[in-house]
Amino acid sequence: MSNLPLKFAAWVEDVNREDGVTIQLFGKIMNKMFFFIKWGCVPYLFYLLVKLFN
């Protein structure tokens, strides 16, 4: 059971670092999410413009 607090302490230390693995992972996830949101919106806007002018 003493292994879990050590892992948690190591994770907290990694999060507090500016170039930690956790921060880099969350940055990659956020970039992928924004990429899909940005490019998923383009076909929807095209659909709305077609419906508006028909």
Contact map, one row per residue, 1 for C-alpha under 8 A:
111110000000000000000000000000000000000000000000000000
111111000000000000000000000000000000000000000000000000
111111100000000000000000000000000000000000000000000000
111111110000000000000000000000000000000000000000000000
111111111000000000000000000000000000000000000000000000
011111111100000000000000000000000000000000000000000000
001111111110000000000000000000000000000000000000000000
000111111111000000000000000000000000000000000000000000
000011111111100000000000000000000000000000000000000000
000001111111110000000000000000000000000000000000000000
000000111111111000000000000000000000000000000000000000
000000011111111100000000000000000000000000000000000000
000000001111111110000000000000000000000000000000000000
000000000111111110011100000000000000000000000000000000
000000000011111111011110000000000000000000000000000000
000000000001111111010000000000000000000000000000000000
000000000000111111110000000000000000000000000000000000
000000000000001111110010000000000000000000000000000000
000000000000000011111011000000000000000000000000000000
000000000000011111111111000000000000000000000000000000
000000000000011000111111100000000000000000000000000000
000000000000011000011111110000000000000000000000000000
000000000000001001111111111000000000000000000000000000
000000000000000000111111111100000000000000000000000000
000000000000000000001111111110000000000000000000000000
000000000000000000000111111111000000000000000000000000
000000000000000000000011111111100000000000000000000000
000000000000000000000001111111110000000000000000000000
000000000000000000000000111111111000000000000000000000
000000000000000000000000011111111100000000000000000000
000000000000000000000000001111111110000000000000000000
000000000000000000000000000111111111000000000000000000
000000000000000000000000000011111111100000000000000000
000000000000000000000000000001111111110000000000000000
000000000000000000000000000000111111111000000000000000
000000000000000000000000000000011111111100000000000000
000000000000000000000000000000001111111110000000000000
000000000000000000000000000000000111111111000000000000
000000000000000000000000000000000011111111100000000000
000000000000000000000000000000000001111111110000000000
000000000000000000000000000000000000111111111000000000
000000000000000000000000000000000000011111111100000000
000000000000000000000000000000000000001111111110000000
000000000000000000000000000000000000000111111111000000
000000000000000000000000000000000000000011111111100000
000000000000000000000000000000000000000001111111110000
000000000000000000000000000000000000000000111111111000
000000000000000000000000000000000000000000011111111100
000000000000000000000000000000000000000000001111111110
000000000000000000000000000000000000000000000111111111
000000000000000000000000000000000000000000000011111111
000000000000000000000000000000000000000000000001111111
000000000000000000000000000000000000000000000000111111
000000000000000000000000000000000000000000000000011111
